[in-house]
Amino acid sequence: MIRPPAVGTAVSGAEATAGPLPSRAADARGIALAAAALIAALVLPAVLNTYYVRIITGIFLFGILASAWNLIGGYTGYPDFGGAAFLGIGAYTTGILMLRGHAPFAAALPAGCILAAIAAAGMGALLLRLRGHYFAIATLGFMLVLRQLTANLDITGGGSGINLPAASDFTVFYYWMLGALVVAVLAGFALPRTRAGYAIAAIRENQDAAQVLGIEPLPYKILAYAANAFLFAAAGGIYAYWLTFIEPLTIFNIDFTVQAVVMALFGGPGTVFGPVVGAVILKTLDVVLTNISLFLHNVFFGGLVCLLVIFAPRGLAEIFQSPAGLRASIRDALRENRV
């Protein structure tokens, strides 16, 4: 039986555990910057050539994935490594409905998102009882099972994959990705400011203490997991239509999740704009370094992960928002990690 937290106990305890929300002035600045960025993004296809529009579309894709992972990994504290499972559900549901059901993309995409959220709720009821690396391994196993299943079903085209109808205008994918990114950012903004968000923060900090306060953890964790799945599926459905061809190894690829995790951690897990900033910086560097040298690309990102763990375990957001300053924040991180 689900017991909602009492107004004067559980929510106030969660708020104390999670720490204060950003001030209204900080919120206003963030909203103003986000609005300016959105206006700029809306007009970019009119002034850039197709090459750069494609690159920015890819950045939007990983901004969605990083923001989606942030809901379960950043706010809830559960290291999900199976996000590609929901990306695949969204991609294949969208593709099958368009190819075999002759459904328009605008109808097929929400169907894939809803199916992924339902699958996450069902699997979450089992997997979210696990913690730490046990949960991470279980989610990875779930993704691999789905990949194998997809490779052996006729309706999915098996290992040969399926071809989707081609869109007449490439910029349609740009705007679909931008729209999904806006939804992902709004979800990250709204979640910590709701009653469920306070409960989720309390669960992240100390699940046993949250239960003592009257919070039943599983329903709140399922909510975050389903929201994460919904957004992963949205990215997957748009990506499938963009590629026009999907097959199991390409879609059910752990690289999507790993990159989303690194981008969210780099920008700042548990923040609204941190994952998007991480996606913009790292995906831009990814494109630049890949064009220069694949060796430098691999060395850079391997070294970046090491430096991130040592100097900024909670991302760039914490360093630049630290009231003590940049040097003090890095010094505290070094002391905390005994370096």
C-alpha positions as CSV (number, residue, x, y, z in Angstrom):
1,M,0.0,0.0,0.0
2,I,1.4,3.4,-1.0
3,R,1.5,5.8,1.9
4,P,1.8,9.5,0.9
5,P,4.1,11.5,3.2
6,A,2.5,13.7,5.9
7,V,2.7,17.4,5.1
8,G,4.7,18.3,8.2
9,T,7.1,15.4,8.4
10,A,8.1,13.6,5.3
11,V,8.3,16.6,2.9
12,S,10.1,18.8,5.4
13,G,12.5,16.0,6.1
14,A,13.2,15.5,2.4
15,E,13.7,19.2,2.0
16,A,16.2,19.3,4.7
17,T,18.0,16.3,3.2
18,A,18.1,17.6,-0.3
19,G,19.2,21.1,0.6
20,P,17.7,24.4,-0.5
21,L,16.5,25.0,-4.0
22,P,18.1,27.7,-6.1
23,S,16.9,31.2,-5.3
24,R,14.2,33.0,-7.3
25,A,16.9,35.3,-8.7
26,A,19.0,32.3,-9.8
27,D,15.9,30.7,-11.3
28,A,15.1,33.9,-13.2
29,R,18.6,34.2,-14.6
30,G,18.6,30.6,-15.7
31,I,15.2,31.0,-17.3
32,A,16.3,34.1,-19.2
33,L,19.4,32.4,-20.5
34,A,17.5,29.3,-21.5
35,A,14.9,31.5,-23.3
36,A,17.7,33.3,-25.2
37,A,19.3,30.0,-26.1
38,L,16.0,28.7,-27.3
39,I,15.3,31.7,-29.6
40,A,18.8,31.4,-31.0
41,A,18.3,27.6,-31.6
42,L,15.0,28.3,-33.5
43,V,16.7,30.5,-36.1
44,L,20.0,28.7,-36.5
45,P,18.8,26.4,-39.4
46,A,18.1,29.6,-41.5
47,V,21.6,30.9,-41.2
48,L,23.7,27.7,-41.0
49,N,24.5,25.1,-43.7
50,T,23.3,21.5,-43.5
51,Y,26.6,20.2,-42.0
52,Y,26.3,22.4,-38.9
53,V,22.6,21.8,-38.6
54,R,23.3,18.0,-38.5
55,I,26.0,18.5,-35.8
56,I,23.7,20.6,-33.6
57,T,20.9,18.0,-34.1
58,G,23.3,15.4,-32.7
59,I,24.1,17.7,-29.7
60,F,20.4,18.0,-29.0
61,L,20.1,14.2,-29.1
62,F,22.7,13.8,-26.4
63,G,21.3,16.7,-24.5
64,I,18.0,14.8,-24.3
65,L,19.8,11.6,-23.2
66,A,21.9,13.3,-20.5
67,S,18.9,15.2,-19.2
68,A,16.8,12.0,-19.2
69,W,19.5,10.0,-17.3
70,N,19.8,12.9,-14.8
71,L,16.2,12.2,-13.6
72,I,17.1,8.7,-12.4
73,G,20.9,9.0,-12.0
74,G,21.3,12.6,-10.8
75,Y,18.1,13.3,-8.9
76,T,17.3,9.8,-7.7
77,G,20.9,8.5,-7.3
78,Y,20.4,5.2,-9.2
79,P,23.2,4.5,-11.8
80,D,21.1,3.3,-14.8
81,F,23.3,1.8,-17.5
82,G,20.4,0.4,-19.5
83,G,18.9,3.6,-21.0
84,A,19.6,2.3,-24.5
85,A,16.9,-0.3,-23.8
86,F,14.2,2.5,-23.8
87,L,15.9,4.3,-26.7
88,G,15.5,1.0,-28.6
89,I,11.9,0.6,-27.6
90,G,11.1,4.1,-28.8
91,A,13.0,3.6,-32.1
92,Y,11.5,0.2,-33.0
93,T,7.9,1.2,-31.9
94,T,8.1,4.3,-34.0
95,G,9.6,2.5,-37.0
96,I,7.2,-0.5,-36.9
97,L,4.1,1.8,-36.6
98,M,5.3,3.9,-39.5
99,L,6.4,1.0,-41.7
100,R,3.8,-1.7,-41.0
101,G,1.0,0.4,-39.6
102,H,1.4,3.4,-41.9
103,A,1.1,5.7,-39.0
104,P,2.3,9.3,-39.2
105,F,5.5,10.1,-37.3
106,A,3.6,12.5,-35.0
107,A,1.4,9.6,-33.8
108,A,4.1,6.8,-33.8
109,L,6.5,8.7,-31.6
110,P,4.2,9.2,-28.6
111,A,3.2,5.6,-28.8
112,G,6.9,4.6,-28.5
113,C,7.4,6.9,-25.5
114,I,4.3,5.6,-23.7
115,L,5.3,2.0,-24.3
116,A,8.8,2.7,-22.9
117,A,7.4,4.3,-19.8
118,I,5.1,1.4,-19.2
119,A,8.0,-1.1,-19.7
120,A,10.1,1.0,-17.2
121,A,7.3,1.0,-14.7
122,G,7.0,-2.8,-15.0
123,M,10.8,-3.5,-14.9
124,G,11.3,-0.8,-12.3
125,A,9.0,-2.6,-9.8
126,L,11.6,-5.4,-9.9
127,L,14.9,-3.7,-10.6
128,L,14.5,-0.7,-8.4
129,R,14.5,-2.9,-5.3
130,L,18.2,-3.3,-6.0
131,R,20.8,-0.7,-5.1
132,G,24.2,0.5,-6.4
133,H,26.1,-1.6,-8.8
134,Y,23.5,-4.4,-8.6
135,F,21.0,-2.1,-10.1
136,A,23.5,-0.9,-12.7
137,I,24.3,-4.5,-13.8
138,A,20.6,-5.4,-13.9
139,T,19.7,-2.5,-16.1
140,L,22.5,-3.4,-18.5
141,G,21.3,-7.0,-18.6
142,F,17.8,-5.8,-19.4
143,M,19.1,-3.8,-22.4
144,L,21.1,-6.9,-23.7
145,V,18.0,-9.1,-23.4
146,L,16.0,-6.6,-25.4
147,R,18.7,-6.4,-28.1
148,Q,18.8,-10.2,-28.4
149,L,15.0,-10.4,-28.5
150,T,14.8,-7.8,-31.2
151,A,17.4,-9.6,-33.3
152,N,15.2,-12.7,-33.4
153,L,11.7,-11.3,-34.1
154,D,10.2,-11.1,-37.6
155,I,8.3,-7.9,-36.8
156,T,11.5,-6.0,-36.0
157,G,13.3,-7.4,-39.1
158,G,15.6,-9.5,-37.0
159,G,19.3,-8.8,-37.3
160,S,18.7,-7.3,-40.8
161,G,16.9,-4.3,-39.3
162,I,14.1,-2.3,-40.9
163,N,14.0,0.8,-43.2
164,L,11.8,3.8,-42.4
165,P,10.3,6.2,-44.8
166,A,12.6,9.1,-45.6
167,A,11.5,12.6,-44.6
168,S,11.4,15.3,-47.3
169,D,13.2,17.9,-45.2
170,F,16.1,17.3,-42.9
171,T,15.4,20.3,-40.6
172,V,12.3,18.5,-39.3
173,F,14.6,16.3,-37.2
174,Y,16.4,19.4,-35.9
175,Y,13.1,20.8,-34.6
176,W,11.8,17.5,-33.2
177,M,15.1,17.1,-31.3
178,L,14.9,20.7,-30.1
179,G,11.3,20.1,-28.9
180,A,12.2,16.9,-27.0
181,L,15.2,18.7,-25.4
182,V,12.9,21.5,-24.2
183,V,10.6,18.9,-22.6
184,A,13.6,17.1,-21.0
185,V,14.9,20.4,-19.5
186,L,11.4,21.3,-18.2
187,A,11.2,17.9,-16.6
188,G,14.5,18.5,-14.8
189,F,13.3,21.9,-13.7
190,A,9.9,20.8,-12.4
191,L,10.9,17.5,-10.7
192,P,12.9,18.9,-7.7
193,R,10.2,21.6,-7.1
194,T,7.4,19.1,-6.6
195,R,6.3,17.0,-3.6
196,A,7.6,13.9,-5.5
197,G,10.9,15.7,-6.0
198,Y,11.4,16.3,-2.3
199,A,10.7,12.6,-1.7
200,I,13.1,11.5,-4.4
201,A,15.9,13.8,-3.0
202,A,15.4,12.2,0.4
203,I,15.6,8.7,-1.1
204,R,18.8,9.6,-2.9
205,E,20.5,10.9,0.3
206,N,19.3,8.1,2.7
207,Q,16.6,5.7,1.6
208,D,16.3,4.1,5.1
209,A,15.8,7.5,6.7
210,A,13.3,8.5,4.1
211,Q,11.2,5.4,5.0
212,V,11.3,6.4,8.6
213,L,9.9,9.8,7.6
214,G,7.0,8.0,6.0
215,I,8.1,8.0,2.4
216,E,7.5,4.8,0.4
217,P,10.5,4.7,-1.9
218,L,9.5,2.4,-4.7
219,P,6.6,4.5,-6.3
220,Y,8.8,7.6,-6.4
221,K,11.7,5.7,-7.9
222,I,9.4,4.2,-10.5
223,L,8.1,7.7,-11.4
224,A,11.7,8.9,-12.0
225,Y,12.6,5.7,-14.0
226,A,9.5,6.0,-16.2
227,A,10.1,9.7,-16.9
228,N,13.7,8.8,-17.8
229,A,12.5,6.0,-20.1
230,F,9.9,8.3,-21.8
231,L,12.6,10.8,-22.8
232,F,15.1,8.1,-23.9
233,A,12.3,6.7,-26.1
234,A,11.5,10.2,-27.6
235,A,15.2,10.6,-28.5
236,G,15.2,7.0,-30.0
237,G,12.1,7.5,-32.1
238,I,13.4,10.8,-33.6
239,Y,16.8,9.2,-34.1
240,A,15.3,6.2,-35.9
241,Y,13.4,8.5,-38.3
242,W,16.5,10.5,-38.9
243,L,18.6,7.4,-39.7
244,T,15.8,5.8,-41.8
245,F,17.4,2.5,-41.0
246,I,17.6,0.7,-37.6
247,E,19.1,-2.6,-36.5
248,P,19.7,-4.0,-33.0
249,L,23.4,-3.4,-32.7
250,T,23.1,0.2,-33.7
251,I,20.1,1.1,-31.5
252,F,20.6,-1.1,-28.4
253,N,24.1,0.4,-28.0
254,I,25.5,1.0,-24.5
255,D,27.6,3.9,-25.9
256,F,24.4,6.0,-25.8
257,T,24.0,5.5,-22.1
258,V,27.7,5.8,-21.3
259,Q,28.0,9.1,-23.1
260,A,24.8,10.4,-21.5
261,V,26.2,9.4,-18.0
262,V,29.6,11.2,-18.7
263,M,27.9,14.3,-20.1
264,A,25.5,14.5,-17.1
265,L,28.4,14.0,-14.6
266,F,30.6,16.5,-16.4
267,G,27.9,19.3,-16.5
268,G,26.6,18.5,-13.0
269,P,24.2,15.7,-12.0
270,G,21.1,16.8,-10.1
271,T,21.0,20.2,-11.8
272,V,18.7,21.5,-14.5
273,F,21.1,22.8,-17.1
274,G,24.2,20.8,-16.2
275,P,23.6,17.8,-18.4
276,V,22.8,20.0,-21.4
277,V,25.9,22.1,-20.9
278,G,27.9,18.8,-20.6
279,A,26.4,17.6,-23.8
280,V,27.1,20.8,-25.7
281,I,30.8,21.0,-24.5
282,L,31.7,17.3,-24.9
283,K,29.8,16.7,-28.1
284,T,31.5,19.8,-29.7
285,L,34.9,18.6,-28.5
286,D,34.0,15.1,-29.8
287,V,33.4,16.4,-33.3
288,V,36.5,18.6,-33.3
289,L,38.9,16.0,-32.0
290,T,37.5,13.2,-34.3
291,N,38.2,15.4,-37.3
292,I,41.8,16.0,-36.0
293,S,42.8,12.6,-34.7
294,L,40.9,9.6,-33.5
295,F,43.9,8.8,-31.2
296,L,43.7,12.2,-29.6
297,H,40.0,11.9,-29.3
298,N,40.2,8.6,-27.3
299,V,43.1,9.9,-25.1
300,F,41.3,13.1,-24.3
301,F,38.0,11.5,-23.3
302,G,39.7,8.8,-21.2
303,G,41.8,11.5,-19.4
304,L,38.7,13.7,-19.0
305,V,36.8,11.0,-17.1
306,C,39.8,10.6,-14.7
307,L,40.1,14.3,-14.1
308,L,36.4,14.6,-13.6
309,V,36.4,12.0,-10.9
310,I,39.3,13.6,-9.1
311,F,38.7,17.4,-9.4
312,A,34.9,17.7,-10.0
313,P,33.1,14.5,-8.7
314,R,29.8,16.4,-8.8
315,G,30.4,18.2,-12.1
316,L,31.2,21.7,-13.4
317,A,28.0,23.1,-11.9
318,E,29.2,22.6,-8.3
319,I,32.6,24.2,-9.1
320,F,31.3,27.4,-10.7
321,Q,28.4,27.8,-8.3
322,S,30.6,27.3,-5.2
323,P,30.4,30.4,-2.9
324,A,34.0,29.7,-1.8
325,G,35.3,30.0,-5.3
326,L,36.9,27.8,-8.0
327,R,40.2,27.1,-6.1
328,A,38.4,26.3,-2.8
329,S,35.9,24.0,-4.6
330,I,38.7,22.0,-6.3
331,R,40.7,21.9,-3.0
332,D,37.7,20.5,-1.1
333,A,37.2,17.8,-3.8
334,L,40.8,16.8,-3.6
335,R,40.6,16.5,0.2
336,E,37.3,14.6,0.0
337,N,38.9,12.1,-2.4
338,R,42.2,11.9,-0.3
339,V,44.3,13.0,-3.3
